[in-house]
Amino acid sequence: MYSNQISPFLKAHLFKTYIRPITYYGLENCKISKCEMRKLQTMEGLVIKQTLSLEKRSRTTNLLSMSQ
């Protein structure tokens, strides 16, 4: 998934179908605070940046909205 030979479209599809559901599995029944939700979104952003070979400090506001 971290290979540059895989297209960004396929990486986004894999993220949406495998990584995101695993991350959020079981959280529908839990009460999550705003702070915890922010941490989950931060983790999600870091995973997206790693898969697209971006730096940690790069802005991904548009990227995160496109992945939803």
ChimeraX attribute file (.defattr): number of C-alpha atoms within 10 A of each C-alpha:
attribute: neighborCount
match mode: 1-to-1
recipient: residues
	/A:1	14
	/A:2	11
	/A:3	10
	/A:4	10
	/A:5	7
	/A:6	12
	/A:7	12
	/A:8	13
	/A:9	10
	/A:10	11
	/A:11	17
	/A:12	18
	/A:13	13
	/A:14	13
	/A:15	19
	/A:16	14
	/A:17	11
	/A:18	10
	/A:19	14
	/A:20	14
	/A:21	11
	/A:22	11
	/A:23	12
	/A:24	10
	/A:25	9
	/A:26	9
	/A:27	9
	/A:28	8
	/A:29	7
	/A:30	7
	/A:31	8
	/A:32	11
	/A:33	9
	/A:34	9
	/A:35	9
	/A:36	11
	/A:37	11
	/A:38	12
	/A:39	12
	/A:40	14
	/A:41	13
	/A:42	12
	/A:43	13
	/A:44	17
	/A:45	19
	/A:46	18
	/A:47	17
	/A:48	20
	/A:49	20
	/A:50	14
	/A:51	18
	/A:52	18
	/A:53	12
	/A:54	14
	/A:55	10
	/A:56	13
	/A:57	8
	/A:58	9
	/A:59	12
	/A:60	15
	/A:61	9
	/A:62	8
	/A:63	13
	/A:64	14
	/A:65	8
	/A:66	9
	/A:67	13
	/A:68	8
